[in-house]
Amino acid sequence: MAHKLRLPLLLVLLLAMMIPATSLSAAAQVNEAPDRIAVLPFWVFDQQGNVIPQAVETDLARLSSVLPRAIAGRLVQTGQFEVLDHPLLESRDAVPARGTRELDRVDEILRRGTADQVIVGTVAQIQQAVVVSIQRFVQGPEAPILAGAATVRSNNAGDAINTVEQLLTQVFPPDSDVVPRPISRIVVVPSVLRIPVGGSAPIQAYAIDDLGRTLTTVTLVFQTNDDARAVVDERGLVTGISPGKAQVSLQPLGRPLAPGATLPRVEVTVSGPSLGLRAGMSLSGQQQRQPRVGLRLTPAHEIRTTPTTQTLPQAGSNPVNVLTSFFGALIGNQMLTMDLDFVPQEDISMTLSAVQRTSNSYFGTGVGVAVPMREGGPNGVLLRLTLGGQLPFTLRSNMRLPLEVNVDFIMGGAQSPPQTRLGISAGIDLFQ
């Protein structure tokens, strides 16, 4: 019997606990309801300051009816208000009495609770200009309070229709975002970026309006002018593809730019390794495995040639200009590498290689000379093929761990026969 009594008691307690929660939920929904704002037809004044009846077929009379509807439509688009224009007020039988003073019309709407805010306005012609003035009222402790006002001058009634956003910007507080403020400037950090080939670094960008506020709703699109040098994702992460220079530009979406605002560009320099150390083994048909150490130097100074006044055929036929332009492009893009390899008691080789680098590998061809360190050692002109790759992990941001394979074709001299040898090495690459 006691168990039968406990079950109804528990149900009653559960219902008692649910009722306050439901009431709070309903109260929260009521509090989240948007403000009701009424937009009344504007009064029209002639040049003598007399009120023109609404029925008069003039441009100003039409403007006094069209402009409130345009303002109401723009307020609806913001999604912040429940807008009550003149037709809606008529359908609810809430239009204030005609012939009363303007402030009395506002007081009647606010006192009845028809709306939380009221917008009224006037249209007047002063000489050859049309002046539109609007006021926004809210309910005060004893009487309506003027919360905002705006006045705009136009050349004619047709131009006055295009002043809706300007009026709303003035009549509402700057931080209300009733009319989204345009982007005044875009700040990027950093403005200059230098990354190693295969490395990545983020670009942070902020859109700011004329009030100094960060616009979090603006989407910024990143793009580079040279995908062969660097690529950037939608978050602004830049990845170096090959040595050289590129520019990252930004384009905002969802909000216009203010007049005079410029879009920033980030200068990106992708650098190759400036210094490399190698250690490994050298294999040939005549000798067994031999230890091998090497040094890699990659200059990165840009060569600037003096402009020439020669015609194109003459300049192209000048071998000095051709060589200068060729080697200048190699050095400027860090494609020219000087290799120095030492095989103890065998030879020292010096090679000049043109190396094409990507984000995680490189390939090069070069020509050099092998100097023997013993009688009968490798000697003569050397042709080299190089294939290498970077390991996926790093010790520091400016340091990479490469694996490299070299194939050397040594022509041989008077006392040294031609030979082919294979070099396998690992090491460290340092970036500027």
C-alpha positions in Angstrom: 0.0 0.0 0.0 2.9 2.3 0.8 4.4 1.7 -2.7 1.1 2.6 -4.4 1.1 6.0 -2.6 4.7 6.8 -3.4 4.1 6.6 -7.2 1.5 9.4 -7.4 3.6 11.5 -5.0 6.6 11.3 -7.3 4.5 12.3 -10.3 3.2 15.4 -8.5 6.8 16.4 -7.6 8.0 16.0 -11.1 5.2 18.1 -12.5 5.9 20.8 -9.9 9.6 20.9 -11.0 8.7 21.1 -14.7 6.2 24.0 -14.4 8.8 26.7 -13.3 11.2 25.5 -16.0 8.5 25.8 -18.7 7.6 29.3 -17.4 11.2 30.4 -17.6 11.5 29.0 -21.1 8.5 30.9 -22.2 9.7 34.1 -20.5 13.1 33.7 -22.3 11.3 33.5 -25.6 9.3 36.6 -24.8 12.5 38.5 -23.9 14.1 37.4 -27.2 11.3 39.0 -29.2 12.5 41.8 -31.4 11.6 45.4 -30.7 8.4 46.7 -32.4 9.0 49.8 -34.4 6.3 51.9 -36.0 7.0 54.0 -39.1 4.4 56.7 -39.6 3.8 58.7 -42.9 5.9 61.8 -43.0 4.5 65.3 -42.9 5.1 67.6 -45.9 5.8 71.3 -45.6 5.9 73.8 -48.5 8.3 76.7 -48.8 6.1 78.8 -46.5 6.1 76.2 -43.7 2.5 75.1 -44.3 1.5 71.5 -44.1 0.5 70.0 -47.5 -2.4 67.5 -47.3 -1.5 64.0 -48.2 -4.1 63.9 -51.0 -2.3 66.6 -53.1 -0.6 65.1 -56.1 2.9 66.5 -55.8 6.3 65.0 -55.7 6.8 65.9 -52.0 3.4 64.4 -51.1 4.3 61.2 -52.8 7.7 61.2 -51.2 6.1 61.5 -47.7 4.4 58.2 -48.4 7.1 56.3 -50.3 10.0 57.2 -48.1 8.5 55.7 -44.9 7.8 52.5 -46.8 11.4 52.4 -48.0 12.6 52.9 -44.5 10.3 50.1 -43.2 11.5 47.8 -45.9 15.1 48.4 -45.0 14.4 47.8 -41.3 12.7 44.5 -42.2 15.9 43.4 -44.0 18.0 43.9 -40.9 16.0 41.2 -39.0 16.2 43.2 -35.8 12.7 44.7 -35.6 9.1 43.9 -35.9 8.2 46.7 -38.3 4.7 48.3 -38.3 4.1 50.6 -41.2 0.9 52.5 -41.9 -1.0 49.6 -43.6 -0.2 47.3 -40.7 -1.3 49.9 -38.2 -4.5 50.4 -40.1 -5.2 46.6 -40.1 -4.8 46.7 -36.3 -6.9 49.8 -35.9 -3.9 51.5 -34.2 -3.5 54.6 -36.5 -3.3 57.7 -34.3 -5.9 60.4 -34.8 -5.3 62.8 -37.7 -4.8 66.4 -37.1 -3.1 66.0 -33.7 0.4 67.2 -33.1 3.3 65.0 -34.1 4.4 64.3 -30.6 0.9 63.4 -29.6 0.8 60.8 -32.3 4.0 59.3 -31.0 2.7 59.4 -27.4 -0.5 57.7 -28.4 1.3 54.7 -30.0 3.8 54.3 -27.2 1.3 54.7 -24.4 -1.0 52.0 -25.9 1.9 49.6 -26.2 1.4 49.3 -30.0 5.1 49.7 -30.6 8.4 50.1 -28.6 9.8 52.7 -30.9 8.2 55.2 -33.3 9.8 56.9 -36.4 8.3 60.1 -37.7 9.6 62.5 -40.2 9.1 65.6 -42.3 9.7 66.5 -46.0 10.2 70.1 -46.9 11.4 72.0 -50.0 13.8 74.8 -49.3 14.6 76.8 -52.4 15.6 74.1 -54.9 16.5 71.4 -52.4 14.5 68.7 -50.7 15.2 68.3 -47.0 14.2 65.1 -45.2 14.2 65.0 -41.4 13.3 61.9 -39.3 13.1 61.4 -35.5 13.1 58.2 -33.5 11.2 58.1 -30.2 11.1 55.7 -27.3 8.9 55.7 -24.2 10.3 57.5 -21.2 9.1 57.6 -17.6 6.5 60.3 -18.2 6.6 61.2 -21.9 8.3 60.1 -25.2 12.0 60.6 -25.4 13.9 61.5 -28.6 16.4 58.7 -29.1 17.8 59.7 -32.5 17.4 62.2 -35.3 18.7 62.6 -38.8 18.5 65.2 -41.6 19.6 64.8 -45.2 19.5 67.3 -48.1 18.8 66.1 -51.7 18.7 67.9 -55.0 15.2 66.6 -55.8 12.5 64.2 -54.6 14.0 61.4 -56.8 17.4 61.6 -55.1 15.8 61.7 -51.7 14.6 58.0 -52.1 18.3 57.0 -52.2 19.0 58.5 -48.8 17.4 55.7 -46.7 20.6 54.1 -45.5 22.1 57.5 -44.7 19.1 58.4 -42.6 19.1 55.1 -40.7 22.8 55.4 -40.1 22.3 58.7 -38.3 19.1 58.0 -36.5 20.3 54.8 -34.8 23.4 54.4 -32.6 26.7 53.6 -34.4 27.1 50.2 -32.8 23.6 49.0 -33.6 24.5 47.8 -37.1 21.1 48.6 -38.5 23.0 49.6 -41.6 26.2 47.6 -41.8 29.1 49.9 -41.7 31.6 49.5 -44.6 35.1 48.2 -44.1 37.4 51.1 -43.4 40.7 49.1 -43.5 42.1 45.6 -43.4 45.0 44.9 -41.1 47.3 42.0 -41.9 50.0 40.5 -39.7 52.7 40.1 -40.9 52.8 42.4 -43.9 56.0 40.8 -45.2 56.5 37.0 -44.9 59.6 34.9 -45.5 59.3 31.1 -45.3 61.6 28.2 -46.4 60.6 26.1 -49.3 58.2 23.5 -48.0 57.5 25.5 -44.9 54.3 27.1 -43.9 53.3 30.3 -42.0 49.9 31.9 -41.2 48.7 35.3 -42.2 46.2 36.9 -39.8 43.8 39.5 -41.2 41.2 41.7 -39.5 38.5 43.8 -41.2 37.9 47.0 -39.2 35.1 49.6 -39.7 35.4 53.3 -39.3 34.6 53.0 -35.6 37.6 50.8 -35.0 35.6 47.7 -34.4 36.7 44.3 -35.7 34.1 42.9 -38.1 33.9 39.2 -37.2 31.2 38.4 -39.8 33.3 39.4 -42.8 34.8 36.6 -44.8 38.3 37.2 -46.1 39.4 35.3 -49.2 43.2 34.8 -49.7 44.8 34.2 -53.0 48.3 34.3 -54.5 49.5 35.7 -57.8 51.9 32.8 -58.4 50.9 29.3 -57.3 54.2 27.9 -58.6 56.0 29.9 -55.8 53.5 29.8 -52.9 49.9 28.6 -52.2 47.5 29.8 -49.5 44.4 28.1 -48.0 41.2 29.6 -46.8 42.5 30.2 -43.3 45.5 32.2 -44.6 48.2 29.5 -44.2 50.9 30.1 -46.8 53.1 27.2 -48.0 56.3 27.7 -50.0 56.4 25.6 -53.2 59.6 26.8 -54.8 62.1 29.6 -54.2 61.1 33.0 -55.4 58.6 35.8 -54.6 54.8 35.9 -54.6 52.1 38.2 -53.4 49.1 37.2 -51.3 46.0 39.5 -51.8 42.8 39.6 -49.7 39.3 40.1 -50.9 36.4 40.7 -48.3 33.0 39.2 -48.8 29.7 40.2 -47.3 30.4 43.9 -46.7 31.5 46.8 -49.0 34.7 48.8 -48.7 34.6 52.4 -47.6 35.5 55.0 -50.2 39.3 55.3 -50.2 39.9 52.0 -48.5 42.6 49.8 -50.1 43.2 46.1 -50.0 46.5 45.1 -48.5 49.0 42.7 -50.1 51.5 40.5 -48.3 54.9 40.1 -50.0 56.0 36.5 -49.6 59.6 35.4 -50.2 60.1 31.6 -50.4 63.8 30.9 -49.7 65.8 27.8 -50.6 68.6 26.4 -48.4 71.6 28.8 -48.3 74.0 26.3 -46.6 74.0 22.5 -46.6 76.2 19.8 -45.0 76.3 16.3 -46.3 77.8 13.0 -45.0 77.5 9.6 -46.6 79.1 6.9 -48.8 80.5 6.9 -52.3 80.2 3.8 -54.4 82.1 3.1 -57.6 83.0 0.1 -59.8 86.7 0.3 -58.9 86.5 1.0 -55.2 84.4 -0.3 -52.4 82.5 1.9 -50.1 84.2 5.1 -49.3 83.2 7.7 -46.7 82.2 11.1 -48.2 81.5 14.6 -46.8 80.2 17.5 -48.7 79.2 21.2 -48.6 76.4 22.9 -50.4 76.3 26.6 -51.0 73.3 28.3 -52.6 73.7 32.1 -53.2 70.5 34.2 -53.1 71.6 37.6 -54.2 69.7 39.2 -57.0 71.8 40.4 -59.9 70.6 43.6 -61.4 71.8 44.2 -65.0 72.2 47.6 -66.5 69.4 48.4 -69.0 70.6 48.2 -72.5 69.5 50.3 -75.5 70.3 47.6 -78.0 67.5 46.2 -80.1 66.2 42.7 -79.3 68.1 40.8 -82.1 71.4 42.7 -81.1 70.9 42.0 -77.4 70.1 38.4 -78.0 73.2 37.9 -80.1 75.5 39.4 -77.4 76.8 36.3 -75.4 77.6 38.4 -72.3 74.0 39.6 -72.0 72.7 36.1 -72.5 75.0 34.6 -69.9 74.3 37.4 -67.4 70.5 37.0 -67.8 70.7 33.3 -67.5 72.9 33.1 -64.4 71.1 36.1 -62.9 67.8 34.2 -63.1 69.4 31.1 -61.6 70.9 33.0 -58.6 67.8 35.2 -58.1 65.6 32.1 -57.8 68.2 30.1 -55.8 68.5 27.5 -58.5 72.4 27.7 -58.7 74.1 25.5 -56.1 77.9 25.0 -55.6 78.8 21.5 -54.5 82.1 20.6 -52.8 82.6 16.9 -52.0 85.6 15.3 -50.3 86.3 11.5 -50.5 89.3 10.9 -48.2 92.4 9.7 -50.1 90.5 9.7 -53.3 89.5 13.1 -54.7 87.9 16.5 -54.2 85.1 17.4 -56.6 83.7 20.9 -57.2 80.4 21.1 -59.1 78.1 23.9 -60.3 74.5 22.6 -60.4 71.2 24.0 -61.5 68.7 22.7 -59.0 64.9 22.8 -59.4 63.2 22.7 -55.9 59.7 21.9 -54.9 58.1 21.8 -51.4 59.6 18.4 -50.5 62.1 17.3 -53.2 64.7 18.7 -55.6 66.4 17.6 -58.8 69.5 19.1 -60.4 72.1 18.7 -63.1 75.6 20.1 -63.0 79.1 20.2 -64.4 82.4 20.4 -62.5 85.8 19.0 -62.1 87.3 16.1 -60.0 90.9 16.6 -58.5 92.6 13.4 -57.5 94.3 13.1 -54.1 96.3 10.0 -55.1 98.0 8.7 -58.2 95.4 7.2 -60.4 92.5 8.7 -58.5 89.3 10.2 -60.2 90.4 13.0 -62.4 88.7 15.2 -65.1 85.5 16.8 -66.0 82.5 15.7 -64.0 78.8 15.6 -65.0 76.4 15.2 -62.1 72.8 14.2 -61.6 71.3 15.0 -58.2 68.0 13.8 -56.7 67.0 14.6 -53.1 64.1 15.0 -50.8 63.4 16.6 -47.4 62.3 14.5 -44.4 58.9 15.4 -43.1 60.1 16.4 -39.6 62.4 19.3 -38.7 64.6 20.3 -35.8 64.0 24.0 -36.2 61.9 26.3 -38.4 65.0 27.2 -40.5 66.5 23.7 -40.7 65.7 20.7 -42.8 67.0 17.1 -42.9 67.6 16.0 -46.5 68.4 12.7 -48.2 70.4 13.0 -51.4 71.6 10.8 -54.2 74.3 11.9 -56.7 75.3 10.1 -59.9 78.7 11.4 -61.2 80.1 10.7 -64.7 83.8 11.4 -64.6 85.4 11.7 -68.1 88.9 10.9 -66.9 92.2 12.3 -67.8 95.5 11.0 -69.2 96.2 8.8 -66.2 92.6 8.1 -65.1 90.0 6.1 -67.0 86.4 7.3 -67.2 84.2 6.0 -64.4 80.7 6.3 -62.9 80.1 6.5 -59.2 77.1 6.8 -56.9 76.9 8.9 -53.8 74.3 8.5 -51.1 74.3 11.0 -48.2 72.2 12.7 -45.6 72.7 16.0 -43.9 71.4 19.3 -42.8 70.1 22.3 -44.8 70.0 25.7 -43.3 67.6 28.4 -44.6 68.0 32.2 -44.2 
